[in-house]
Amino acid sequence: MSYLIRVMLPDAPGQLGSLAQAFGSVGGNIQSVDIVETSPNDTVMDDIVVTLPPGRMADELITAANTVPGVIVDSIRPFAGRVDRRGQIEMLARVAASSHNQARALEELVKVIPASMTASWAIILRSGPPVSRVAASQAAPSDDGTAPELIDVDHARILHPDSEDWIPESWSVLESTLVATPLRSTDMTMIVARVGGPDFLASEVEHLGALGSIVGELVRPKA
């Protein structure tokens, strides 16, 4: 079983090695590491995918991580695959190659975004009226006709289902956290969700906004 564990640790030589040793003590094997955010207080937030052999529990990874001085576990959840934000570069190349076929280009986008953003699903909507779904990743909520009447997103930001009535209930089940970005120069918006968290950090929202700007320019209708 593979898990995505988000940890904060001191930004100092040997810290990641010590954490890897701690995971190894319970049979954990690191598959990938991604630096999500660096802080001015000499700490980093890392997303680490770790596999455990059969019979081992996720709690053992938390216990192991807590034996390393200065390490704080932010969250842990099951996760298939590896964190590979470099895959976004390949995705952008495929989007550019398919830009003459907008539908195909957007399908390439939603296939890559969930794994590369350590998320669960992605949906692209076109503003209305009426609002319509134009692309969705495999694990996205089904298109059951509950698309919002409007899309209240004019910049990359975290969505708040508890206070924003336009967000469909199906998007926020199982304590999902949501972020959205416009695709610049188009009438489309991309929504990305993590089922069960963790929350999106400010650096991740900024990153998604940059992707939205690039992809929007690639797929916008040409004059």
C-alpha positions as CSV (number, residue, x, y, z in Angstrom):
1,M,0.0,0.0,0.0
2,S,1.3,3.5,-0.9
3,Y,0.7,6.6,1.2
4,L,1.3,10.3,0.6
5,I,2.6,11.8,3.8
6,R,3.1,15.5,4.1
7,V,5.7,16.5,6.6
8,M,7.4,19.7,7.8
9,L,11.1,19.2,8.5
10,P,14.2,21.4,9.2
11,D,15.9,22.6,6.0
12,A,19.3,21.1,7.0
13,P,21.6,18.5,5.6
14,G,20.8,14.9,6.5
15,Q,17.2,15.5,7.6
16,L,15.6,13.7,4.7
17,G,18.0,10.9,5.1
18,S,17.1,10.5,8.8
19,L,13.4,10.5,7.9
20,A,14.1,7.8,5.2
21,Q,15.9,5.7,7.8
22,A,12.9,6.1,10.2
23,F,10.5,5.0,7.5
24,G,12.8,2.0,6.7
25,S,12.6,0.9,10.3
26,V,8.9,0.0,9.8
27,G,9.4,-1.4,6.3
28,G,8.6,1.9,4.4
29,N,10.2,2.6,1.1
30,I,10.2,6.1,-0.3
31,Q,9.0,6.3,-3.9
32,S,9.1,10.0,-4.5
33,V,9.7,13.3,-2.8
34,D,8.4,16.7,-3.7
35,I,9.2,20.0,-2.0
36,V,5.9,21.8,-1.7
37,E,6.9,24.9,0.2
38,T,9.9,26.5,1.8
39,S,9.6,28.8,4.8
40,P,11.8,31.7,6.0
41,N,12.2,29.9,9.3
42,D,14.5,27.3,7.7
43,T,11.8,24.6,7.3
44,V,10.4,22.8,4.2
45,M,7.1,21.1,3.6
46,D,7.6,17.9,1.6
47,D,5.1,15.5,0.0
48,I,6.6,12.0,0.3
49,V,5.1,8.9,-1.3
50,V,6.0,5.8,0.8
51,T,5.0,2.2,0.2
52,L,4.5,-0.2,3.1
53,P,4.5,-4.0,2.9
54,P,1.3,-6.0,3.6
55,G,0.3,-6.0,7.3
56,R,1.9,-2.6,8.0
57,M,-0.4,0.3,9.0
58,A,-0.2,4.0,8.1
59,D,0.0,4.9,11.7
60,E,3.4,3.3,11.8
61,L,4.7,5.8,9.4
62,I,3.5,8.7,11.6
63,T,5.1,7.1,14.7
64,A,8.4,6.6,12.8
65,A,8.4,10.2,11.5
66,N,7.8,11.5,15.0
67,T,11.1,9.9,16.1
68,V,13.1,12.3,14.0
69,P,13.8,15.6,15.8
70,G,12.1,18.6,14.2
71,V,9.8,16.6,11.9
72,I,6.1,17.4,12.1
73,V,3.5,15.2,10.2
74,D,0.9,17.4,8.6
75,S,-1.3,14.7,7.0
76,I,-1.3,11.2,5.5
77,R,-3.6,9.5,3.1
78,P,-3.6,6.6,0.6
79,F,-2.1,7.6,-2.8
80,A,-1.5,5.7,-6.0
81,G,1.6,6.4,-8.1
82,R,4.3,8.9,-7.5
83,V,4.5,12.7,-7.1
84,D,6.0,13.9,-10.3
85,R,5.5,17.6,-11.1
86,R,7.9,17.2,-14.0
87,G,5.0,15.3,-15.7
88,Q,3.3,18.7,-16.0
89,I,6.0,19.7,-18.6
90,E,5.2,16.7,-20.7
91,M,1.5,17.5,-20.3
92,L,2.0,21.1,-21.5
93,A,3.8,19.7,-24.5
94,R,0.9,17.5,-25.3
95,V,-1.6,20.3,-24.7
96,A,0.4,22.5,-27.1
97,A,0.5,19.7,-29.7
98,S,-3.3,19.3,-29.4
99,S,-4.1,22.9,-29.2
100,H,-5.9,22.7,-32.6
101,N,-8.3,20.3,-30.9
102,Q,-9.4,22.0,-27.7
103,A,-11.4,19.0,-26.3
104,R,-8.4,16.7,-26.7
105,A,-6.0,19.2,-25.2
106,L,-8.3,19.6,-22.1
107,E,-8.5,15.8,-21.7
108,E,-4.7,15.7,-21.6
109,L,-4.8,18.4,-18.9
110,V,-7.2,16.6,-16.5
111,K,-5.4,13.3,-16.9
112,V,-2.2,14.8,-15.5
113,I,-3.3,17.4,-13.0
114,P,-4.5,15.1,-10.1
115,A,-1.3,13.1,-9.8
116,S,1.0,16.1,-10.4
117,M,-0.9,18.2,-7.8
118,T,-1.2,15.3,-5.3
119,A,-5.0,15.7,-5.8
120,S,-7.9,13.4,-6.3
121,W,-9.7,14.8,-9.3
122,A,-10.0,17.7,-11.7
123,I,-12.9,19.2,-13.6
124,I,-13.0,21.9,-16.3
125,L,-16.2,23.9,-16.7
126,R,-17.2,26.4,-19.3
127,S,-19.1,29.5,-18.1
128,G,-22.7,29.8,-19.2
129,P,-25.3,30.3,-19.2
130,P,-25.6,27.5,-18.8
131,V,-22.4,26.3,-17.1
132,S,-21.2,23.1,-18.8
133,R,-18.6,20.4,-18.1
134,V,-16.1,20.1,-20.9
135,A,-13.5,17.7,-19.3
136,A,-13.1,15.7,-16.1
137,S,-10.6,13.2,-14.7
138,Q,-11.5,9.6,-14.0
139,A,-12.2,10.0,-10.3
140,A,-14.2,13.3,-10.6
141,P,-17.8,13.4,-9.4
142,S,-20.2,12.1,-12.0
143,D,-21.9,14.6,-14.3
144,D,-25.4,14.3,-12.7
145,G,-26.7,17.7,-13.8
146,T,-25.7,19.5,-10.7
147,A,-23.4,22.0,-12.4
148,P,-23.4,25.4,-10.7
149,E,-25.5,28.2,-12.3
150,L,-22.4,30.4,-12.2
151,I,-18.7,30.1,-11.6
152,D,-17.4,32.7,-9.0
153,V,-13.7,32.4,-9.8
154,D,-11.7,35.3,-11.3
155,H,-8.3,34.3,-10.0
156,A,-6.6,31.1,-8.6
157,R,-8.0,30.6,-5.1
158,I,-9.2,28.1,-2.5
159,L,-12.9,27.4,-2.6
160,H,-15.1,27.3,0.5
161,P,-18.1,25.0,0.1
162,D,-19.5,26.0,3.5
163,S,-19.9,29.6,2.6
164,E,-20.2,29.6,-1.2
165,D,-23.6,28.5,-2.3
166,W,-22.7,28.1,-5.9
167,I,-20.4,25.1,-5.3
168,P,-22.2,21.7,-5.8
169,E,-22.5,19.5,-2.7
170,S,-21.0,16.6,-4.6
171,W,-17.6,18.4,-4.9
172,S,-17.0,18.6,-1.2
173,V,-18.0,15.1,0.1
174,L,-15.5,13.2,2.3
175,E,-14.0,16.5,3.6
176,S,-12.6,17.4,0.2
177,T,-10.5,20.5,-0.1
178,L,-11.0,22.5,-3.3
179,V,-9.0,25.0,-5.4
180,A,-9.9,26.6,-8.7
181,T,-8.2,28.7,-11.4
182,P,-9.5,30.4,-14.6
183,L,-7.9,29.2,-17.8
184,R,-6.7,32.6,-19.0
185,S,-8.1,34.1,-22.2
186,T,-10.9,31.5,-22.2
187,D,-14.4,31.2,-20.6
188,M,-13.3,28.1,-18.7
189,T,-12.3,27.3,-15.1
190,M,-10.5,24.3,-13.7
191,I,-11.5,22.9,-10.2
192,V,-9.1,20.5,-8.4
193,A,-10.0,18.5,-5.3
194,R,-8.2,16.5,-2.6
195,V,-10.6,14.0,-1.0
196,G,-9.8,14.0,2.7
197,G,-7.2,16.8,2.4
198,P,-4.6,18.1,3.1
199,D,-5.5,21.8,2.5
200,F,-3.9,23.4,-0.5
201,L,-1.0,25.7,0.5
202,A,-0.6,29.2,-0.9
203,S,2.3,28.0,-3.0
204,E,0.2,25.3,-4.6
205,V,-2.6,27.8,-5.4
206,E,-0.1,30.1,-7.0
207,H,1.4,27.1,-9.0
208,L,-2.1,26.1,-10.2
209,G,-2.8,29.7,-11.3
210,A,0.4,29.7,-13.3
211,L,-0.6,26.5,-15.0
212,G,-4.1,27.9,-15.7
213,S,-2.5,31.0,-17.4
214,I,-0.2,28.9,-19.6
215,V,-2.9,26.3,-20.6
216,G,-5.5,29.0,-21.2
217,E,-3.2,30.7,-23.7
218,L,-2.5,27.4,-25.4
219,V,-6.1,26.4,-25.9
220,R,-7.8,29.8,-26.4
221,P,-9.6,30.1,-29.8
222,K,-7.2,31.5,-32.3
223,A,-8.2,34.6,-34.4
